[in-house]
Amino acid sequence: MNRDRTVRLRWICWALTPALPLAFVTGCGTWEKQRGAEIERPAKSVARLAVDVRPDRPAQPGRPITVTASEGRLYAVSLTGPDGKPVAGGNAAGDASWSNSEPLAYSTTYRLTALAVDAFGLTATRTETFTTLAPDAERRVDSVLPEADTTVGIGMPISVTLEKPVTDPAQRAEVEKRLQVSASTPVEGAWGWVDDKTVRYRPRDYWPVGTRVSVTTSLLGVDFGNGVFGGPGAAVGFMVGDSVVATVDAAAHTMTVRRNGTDIKTVPVTTGKPGFTTRSGTKVVLGKAPHVLMDGTTVGISADSSDGYRLDVSWATRVTWSGEFLHAAPWSVGAQGSENVSHGCVGMSDQNAKWFYDQVKVGDVVTVVNTGDAKTMEPIGNGYGEWNLDWAQWLTHSAAGPSTARPL
């Protein structure tokens, strides 16, 4: 012992046997312990380990298993399933606790082994075997947009539809927490419910160009009540392409298209005439088709009305579910650039409509201004109108609040 009455006790990284697949190992370090008298090395470790599982109660997969150490530091933790594969996890700061970051499966038996080291370099070990609960039924995600491995525009929200409605605020919050978004560029966003089965993730601002995004669809651990729990899922990834924003000025009868901040073309257009005014506000491209049959009866216009129509329209870019498109309108070329004569769509010449069709993709942004009418794009229910809400308004649709996308 040193005469300065300080004991320096060093511990090293042990060579670990292959029989124990370790999920976490601490680094080498030095502890100091002040003493008032000579300290005798105890016969066994003074470290104590606690695990928050009980043999008489099935573990809930949605709640991480936590191991805590007192009078020592966690040295290694192994959590494995029936296949022997380690479950991912890690230590908290100070090496006083460990928890799994990978969700557990239902109706599965796991084995946990934890080692702690005390200031004398002695180790303590604890082993637990436990089984997770077996739900009476599972509820899963039904669909996700955008589709996997696609490239979308900067305005594209992530839209998740569930198998069954969710109305309870606490359950909605748990769903939002399980649907984790990861991005290659730091992004603040929030989930918001647009109906009882559909929840969407919108960034605070448009997605940065070139961002890779992934969303997990697993609802493991969400308790929907009456023995029903969320089911497993997968990760869906997509890419954000160039920024393409079209601005339609109904008063000037023009559309200007900007790519990555630079205007690339302005074309003459016609928009909705009085009584059929084009919705003002921000819309997002929903899809494209080289030919679309447009029938006025589908939007409430009688076939025998003077406003009735049934046309095969070319180069149609859709921006609302109710039937608003940007498309070729060769019959109105004489009015394009000078007069609004359509039934609500944005009409262009064949050449300009084909050019625009080739420029845009799902998720690109179309903003309509100067219509002189109070009719605006619906924020909810008629496409992706979420950008017509400011950030504070969007957050009112969220049960869990804002969150920063995880690094990808």
Disulfide bonds with the S-S distance in Angstrom:
none
